[in-house]
Amino acid sequence: MCLSSYSTVSIEDVAESCHFKGVRFFQLYFNKNREITANLLKRAKANGYLAVALTIDTQVVGIRRADEHNKFSLPPIHELANFKWKPLSEDETNENASGSYLNNLINTGIDQSITWKDLAWIKETSQLPLILKGILNPEDAELAKEYGADAIWISNHGGRQIDGCLTPLEALPDIYQAINGSGIEIYVDGGVRKGSDAYKALALGADHVFIGRPAIYGLAVGGEEGVTAVLSILKNEFKRVMQLSGKTSVNKITRSAVIYKKP
């Protein structure tokens, strides 16, 4: 799982809830205040998170008319749990400016000046492997390799940043071709609604496939049991596709398992 900087549950509470076990990544939104960013990174390391996933596709929030119209904000019962030690600035948490709470949080809080050279600071500060989350371009994938990223995460942020953006599955083949054999792992998310979707992503070159909304749907409908049910459905679907395609191991899911035509 991957926990956001802006989660309503803290780095520590998530780690404790799973007894400091399991595969846990920390999704970093790079704050303008480096003291805040460094604190988040060090806490992730101290609590057993296995890697940092730097969000690189949200320097600013995309134009989200629904959020602006509805004045999207956190419900009063929730708070940004990772910032209790040092509250964010009034500009970041002002719910009355620029349309939505999320707009203010990101557009005034994220450091929009960071460059590829800042990746070294993140790795040095966190002492963790670094994933770049939000890659869609083969050139960026090659730069990620050049500047020391350990993995790239192909994602279009759920299609919420640019509404006409290509899908991660469309971006995957060219990115795989660009960095295959470099030692950098490829992760992908976006549009995974069935086990067969995950199978296709693996066949096109992904090392790991992530889901977002399906788990949220299960949580909304049935709480913990709902999430468990969703994961079980996806697992069974994935297993069935493997059986029907004659694959006895995930490692045997290769490009030959799918027919792909570029859009």
N, C-alpha and C positions, 0 to 999 in steps of 0.2 A: 504494500500500500504506500501511498505518497501523501504526506501531510503538508498542507499549505501553511505558509507564514501567517496567513489571515484566517486560520482555523478558529472556530469557537471552542475548541478543546485544545489544551496546551500540549506542547512537545512532551512534557513530563507525564501528564495524565494518560496520554495514548500509550506511551512506553510501559507505564505501570499496569495499564489495563490488560496488556498482553504478556505480562510478566517478563518484559524486556526481550521477548523472543519474536520470531517472524521476520520477514523481509520488510523493512521500513525505510523509505526514502523521505528526505525532507525537501519540500518544494520552496525554493527561496525566491521571494520578491525583493530585489536589492534596494534597500531604503537609502534615501539621501544621507541619513545620519549613519555613518559607518559604525558608530558605537552600537547602534541597534542591530545592524546587519551582523557584526562580529559576535554579538551576544547570541543571536539565533543560531549561528553556525556552531559555536562552541557548545551550546546546549544540545544541539542535535548529536554531536559527537559524544558528549558525556552520557547521553541516554540511549546509546546503542543503535542509532540510525546508520544505515550502511552506505549512504551516498547523499550528495546534495544535487538536486535537480534545479538548476538556475532557469527561471522563466525568462525567455528572451523574446517572446512575441507580444508582450504587454508593457511596452514602454509607456503607452497611453491606452486608455480604454477605447475600444471601437465604438462607433455611434450605435447606441442601443436605445432606440426610440421608446420601446416598452418600459425599460428601466427608468428613463427620464420622465415619461408620462406618469408612471405609477409612483415616482419618488422612491425608488427602491432603497431600502435600508434594512439594517438588522432589526429583528424583533426585540423589544425591550428586555426580554428574558435572556438574551445572548449578548456576548461581548467578545472582543478579539483577545482571546485568552493568552496569547504569547507576548502581549505588550503590557501586562499589568505592572511589571517592574519599572517601566519607563513609558508612560502614556504617549501616544502619538500627538502630533501638533494639532492645534485647533483647525488649521486649514484642512488637514487630512480627514478629520472626523466631523466636519461641518456638514450637516444633512440639508442645509438650506441653500447651498450654492451649487451652481452648474448642473442642476438637473437631478442627480442621484448621489447617494452616499458613496457608491462604488466609484463614480467619476472622481470625486474628491479624494478618496482614499488612494487611488492609483495615480491620478494625474498630478497630484501635488506631493505625493510621498515617494514615488519611485525615482531613483537616480537615472535620469535619461542620458547621462554623459558617459556612462561606462563603455569601455571598448574591449576588444579581444584581449588586450594586455592585462585587464583586471581579473581574468580567469586565474592567473597565478596567485593573486592575493586571496581569492576564495579558497583555492586548494591549500594554500599555506595556513590560512586561518582555521579552516575546518579540519584539516588533516583527514579528509575523506575523498573518495573518488568523486569526480564531477561529471554530471550529466547535463547536456544542454537541451532544454525542453522548448519545443516550438520551431524546430528545423523543418523547412519545406523545400529548400533549394540545395542542389548538389554542391554548389560553390561554398555555401555556408558549412555543409558537412565536411568539406575538405579543409576549410579554415579551422573548424572545431578540432580536427585531427592535428593540424599544425600547431595550435595553441594549447594542446595538452588535455583536451577533453577525453574522458574515459568511455563515454557513451553519448549517443545522440538520441533524442526522443522526437520522432516525427509526429507533429500535432498541429492542428489549426485552432486550438482552444475551443473545441466544440462548435466551430463555425460562427463564433460570436464576435470575432474581431473584424474580419472583412467578409461580408455576406456572399461574395462571389468567389471566394478563395477555393483553390483546388483541395480535394480531400487528401488526407494522409495516405490512403491506399493508392491514390494516383501518383503521389510523390515518391512512394517507396521504391519502385523499381530503379529509377534513375539514381537515387541516393545510394541504394545498395551497390549499383554498378560503380559509383564513384569511389566508394571507400571499402569495398569488399577486399578482405585480406589484410586490412590495416590493423586489425586487433581491436578496433572500436566496435562496441556492441550497438545494435540498432533496436530501439524500442518504438512502438507505435500505439496510438490510440485514435478514437474518432470513428463513430458509425458502427461500432461492434455491438450488434444486437443478437447475434446467434453464434453458436459454437463454430459454425462453418465460416463466419467472418474471421474469426481468429485463425482458423486453418489457412485461409487464403493469405492472410498477412504473413504467417510463418513461411508459406510457400514462396512468397515474393521477396523474402529476405530478412524479415524481422526476427530478432532473437527472443523478444518478449512482447506480449500484447496486453494492453491495459484497457480497463473499462471505467466509465464514470457514471453516466446516467442510469444504466440498468441497475446498479447497486442502489442508487438514490431512489429509483422507482420502488424497489423492494423494501427499502427502509421506510418510505412514506406510507406504503400500504400495510406492511406487516412487521415493522421494527426489525429487531435482530433476526427473527425467524424469516422475515421477508427477504433480507439480504442473503441468508443461508439458502433459501429456496432458489433465488436468482442464480447464485453461483453453482448450485447443483444442476439446474437446467442447462446452463452454459457448458458445464463439464460433461454432462451426458450427451449433449448435442455434438460436442467436439469429439468425444470418444466414438460416437456412431459414425461420423464422417471419416475418422481414421480407419475404422473397421471396413467401411464400404469402399475406401480407396486402397485398402490393402497395406496400410502402414502400421507396422508393429512398434514403432518408436517415433517420438516427436522428431528426433534427429534425421529420420528418413523422409520427412516432409520437405520436398525440394521443389524447384521451379517447374519440374516436369509434371507436378501434381495439378497444375492449373493452366488454363489457356488465357493469356492476357493480351488485350489489344489496347494500345495507347489511345486515350480520348482525343 
